[in-house]
Amino acid sequence: MRALMVFFCCAKRDIILTGPCPHKRIPPMPLQNPPGPANLDAPPLVLRPWQDGDAPALHEAVRESLASVGRWLAWCRADYDLDAAIQRITFCRQGWQAGEQYAFAIFDTAERLVGGAGLNQLDERNLRANLGYWIRSSATGRGYAASAARAVATFGFEKLALRRIEIVAAEGNLPSQRCAERIGARREGIARQRVLVHGQSEDAVVYGLIPADLDQPAAAQNAATSS
């Protein structure tokens, strides 16, 4: 099975998260008054900020998903060990405290870690952020990515007062694009050589999401996008 992901910070088809290239940190414009840790309900999922004790579960999820998540996300690699998981969680926690990013761990009803989602590349001047997400291989095909992405986007609009959220998926990453469309994001164009995937620059599809988009069904969004 393949996993779901979009490049960020960090179905039986995978969705692959989108975000900044891991090797080049884009200086964020953090929020001046970041909200405290918050749990998000996205039945059957629960999302919460990463905790230090999540490191073993994160390590396991990444190791399980090397062939799928690792296809698009450079940080998911064969030498990913427990120390790497600990460092990633520390980075996420520090980013939240600084108002630079808001990363959530995703859990199912059995309290099993199934992936991660979050907002990064925050731009307070323009009230904009990037949305990313990934789902471990054994938990794909259940609509988890769309449920989690919608919950995080709602958090961004309601708690961070964002006006726009972007999702950037490599042109070949069709599952990630489908996830973006399911939550109402509009396909706005192709950005040439927008993302770096394993050292190679690739074109990417850019999606835009505004608060009103979340209230419209996917069918209506797709019709609007293609018209």
C-alpha positions as CSV (number, residue, x, y, z in Angstrom):
1,M,0.0,0.0,0.0
2,R,1.1,3.5,-0.6
3,A,1.0,6.3,1.9
4,L,-0.5,9.8,1.8
5,M,1.6,12.9,2.0
6,V,2.1,16.5,1.0
7,F,5.4,18.4,1.3
8,F,5.5,20.3,4.5
9,C,8.0,21.9,6.8
10,C,6.5,18.6,6.9
11,A,-7.0,5.6,-0.2
12,K,-5.3,2.9,-1.3
13,R,-3.6,5.6,-3.2
14,D,-1.3,7.8,-1.2
15,I,-1.7,11.5,-0.6
16,I,1.5,13.3,-0.1
17,L,2.0,16.5,1.7
18,T,3.4,19.7,0.5
19,G,5.6,22.4,2.2
20,P,9.0,23.9,2.2
21,C,12.1,22.0,1.1
22,P,13.7,20.3,4.1
23,H,17.2,21.4,3.1
24,K,16.4,25.1,2.8
25,R,14.5,26.7,5.7
26,I,12.3,29.6,4.5
27,P,12.3,32.3,7.2
28,P,8.7,32.5,8.4
29,M,6.9,35.6,9.6
30,P,5.5,34.2,12.8
31,L,2.3,35.3,14.5
32,Q,2.8,37.7,17.3
33,N,0.3,36.0,19.6
34,P,0.4,32.3,18.8
35,P,-2.4,30.2,20.3
36,G,-1.7,27.6,22.9
37,P,-1.8,23.9,22.2
38,A,-5.1,22.7,20.9
39,N,-6.7,19.3,20.1
40,L,-8.8,19.0,17.0
41,D,-11.7,16.6,16.5
42,A,-12.1,15.2,13.0
43,P,-14.1,12.0,13.6
44,P,-12.9,9.3,13.5
45,L,-9.6,11.1,14.1
46,V,-8.2,13.2,16.8
47,L,-5.4,15.7,16.1
48,R,-3.1,17.2,18.8
49,P,0.3,18.9,19.0
50,W,3.2,16.5,18.9
51,Q,4.5,15.4,22.3
52,D,7.9,14.0,23.3
53,G,6.4,10.6,24.0
54,D,5.3,10.3,20.3
55,A,8.8,9.7,19.1
56,P,8.7,5.8,19.0
57,A,5.3,5.9,17.2
58,L,6.6,8.4,14.7
59,H,9.7,6.4,14.1
60,E,7.6,3.3,13.5
61,A,5.2,5.1,11.1
62,V,8.1,6.5,9.1
63,R,10.0,3.3,8.8
64,E,6.8,1.6,7.6
65,S,6.2,4.2,4.9
66,L,9.6,4.6,3.3
67,A,8.4,3.4,-0.1
68,S,5.4,5.7,-0.2
69,V,5.9,8.8,1.9
70,G,9.6,8.7,1.1
71,R,8.8,9.0,-2.6
72,W,7.9,12.7,-2.1
73,L,9.2,13.7,1.3
74,A,13.0,13.8,1.7
75,W,13.0,13.6,5.4
76,C,11.3,10.1,5.2
77,R,14.5,8.1,4.4
78,A,16.1,4.8,5.1
79,D,18.3,6.1,7.9
80,Y,15.5,7.7,9.8
81,D,16.1,6.6,13.4
82,L,14.6,7.3,16.8
83,D,16.9,10.3,17.3
84,A,15.6,11.8,14.0
85,A,12.0,11.4,15.3
86,I,12.9,13.1,18.6
87,Q,14.6,16.0,16.7
88,R,11.6,16.4,14.5
89,I,9.2,16.5,17.4
90,T,11.4,19.0,19.2
91,F,11.4,21.2,16.0
92,C,7.6,21.0,15.8
93,R,7.1,21.9,19.4
94,Q,9.6,24.8,19.3
95,G,7.9,26.1,16.1
96,W,4.6,26.2,17.8
97,Q,5.9,28.1,20.8
98,A,7.5,30.6,18.5
99,G,4.4,31.0,16.3
100,E,6.3,29.8,13.3
101,Q,4.4,26.6,12.5
102,Y,1.5,24.5,13.9
103,A,2.1,20.7,13.5
104,F,-0.4,18.1,14.6
105,A,0.0,14.3,15.2
106,I,-3.0,12.4,13.8
107,F,-4.5,9.5,15.9
108,D,-7.3,7.0,15.1
109,T,-9.9,5.7,17.4
110,A,-7.4,3.1,18.7
111,E,-5.1,6.0,19.6
112,R,-2.7,4.8,17.0
113,L,-0.5,7.4,15.2
114,V,-1.6,7.4,11.6
115,G,0.2,10.5,10.3
116,G,0.8,14.2,10.7
117,A,-0.6,17.5,9.4
118,G,0.2,21.2,9.9
119,L,0.5,24.8,8.9
120,N,3.9,26.3,8.1
121,Q,5.5,29.1,6.1
122,L,3.3,31.5,8.1
123,D,3.0,35.0,6.6
124,E,1.4,37.4,9.2
125,R,1.6,40.3,6.8
126,N,-0.7,38.6,4.3
127,L,-2.4,36.2,6.7
128,R,-1.3,33.2,4.7
129,A,0.2,29.8,5.4
130,N,1.1,26.5,3.7
131,L,-0.8,23.3,4.6
132,G,0.9,19.9,4.6
133,Y,-0.1,16.4,5.6
134,W,1.0,12.7,5.4
135,I,-0.6,9.4,6.2
136,R,1.3,6.2,7.0
137,S,1.1,3.3,4.6
138,S,-1.1,1.0,6.7
139,A,-3.7,3.7,7.2
140,T,-4.4,4.9,3.7
141,G,-7.6,4.5,1.8
142,R,-9.8,5.7,4.6
143,G,-10.2,9.4,3.9
144,Y,-7.9,10.3,6.8
145,A,-5.9,12.9,4.9
146,A,-8.9,14.9,3.8
147,S,-10.5,14.8,7.3
148,A,-7.2,15.9,9.0
149,A,-6.5,18.6,6.3
150,R,-9.9,20.1,6.7
151,A,-9.6,20.2,10.5
152,V,-6.2,21.9,10.3
153,A,-7.4,24.4,7.7
154,T,-10.4,25.3,9.9
155,F,-8.0,25.8,12.8
156,G,-5.9,28.2,10.6
157,F,-8.9,30.2,9.6
158,E,-10.6,30.4,13.0
159,K,-7.7,30.4,15.5
160,L,-5.0,32.1,13.4
161,A,-7.3,34.4,11.4
162,L,-5.7,33.3,8.1
163,R,-7.3,34.6,4.9
164,R,-5.6,32.1,2.6
165,I,-4.0,28.6,2.8
166,E,-2.0,27.1,0.1
167,I,-1.3,23.5,-0.8
168,V,1.6,22.7,-3.2
169,A,1.9,19.3,-4.6
170,A,4.4,17.9,-7.1
171,E,2.7,17.6,-10.5
172,G,3.1,13.8,-10.4
173,N,1.6,13.6,-6.9
174,L,-2.0,13.0,-8.0
175,P,-3.2,11.6,-4.6
176,S,-2.2,14.8,-2.9
177,Q,-4.0,16.9,-5.5
178,R,-7.1,14.8,-5.0
179,C,-7.0,15.4,-1.2
180,A,-6.7,19.2,-1.8
181,E,-9.7,19.1,-4.1
182,R,-11.7,17.1,-1.6
183,I,-11.5,19.8,1.0
184,G,-12.5,22.5,-1.4
185,A,-9.1,23.9,-2.4
186,R,-9.0,25.4,-6.0
187,R,-6.4,24.5,-8.5
188,E,-4.8,27.8,-9.4
189,G,-2.0,26.8,-11.7
190,I,1.4,25.1,-12.3
191,A,4.5,26.6,-10.7
192,R,7.6,25.6,-12.7
193,Q,10.3,23.9,-10.7
194,R,8.5,24.8,-7.5
195,V,9.6,21.8,-5.4
196,L,12.8,19.9,-4.9
197,V,12.2,16.1,-4.8
198,H,15.3,14.1,-4.0
199,G,17.6,16.7,-5.5
200,Q,15.5,17.2,-8.6
201,S,13.4,20.4,-9.2
202,E,9.9,19.5,-10.3
203,D,6.9,21.5,-11.4
204,A,4.1,21.6,-8.8
205,V,0.3,22.3,-8.7
206,V,-0.6,25.2,-6.5
207,Y,-4.0,25.1,-4.7
208,G,-5.6,28.0,-2.9
209,L,-8.0,27.7,-0.1
210,I,-10.1,30.5,1.5
211,P,-12.6,30.2,4.4
212,A,-15.6,30.1,2.0
213,D,-14.2,27.2,0.1
214,L,-14.7,24.8,3.1
215,D,-18.4,25.4,3.0
216,Q,-18.8,24.2,-0.6
217,P,-18.9,20.5,-1.6
218,A,-16.1,19.1,-3.6
219,A,-18.3,18.7,-6.7
220,A,-19.1,22.4,-6.8
221,Q,-15.4,23.2,-6.3
222,N,-14.3,21.0,-9.1
223,A,-16.9,22.5,-11.4
224,A,-15.8,26.0,-10.5
225,T,-12.1,25.1,-11.0
226,S,-12.7,23.6,-14.5
227,S,-15.0,26.4,-15.7
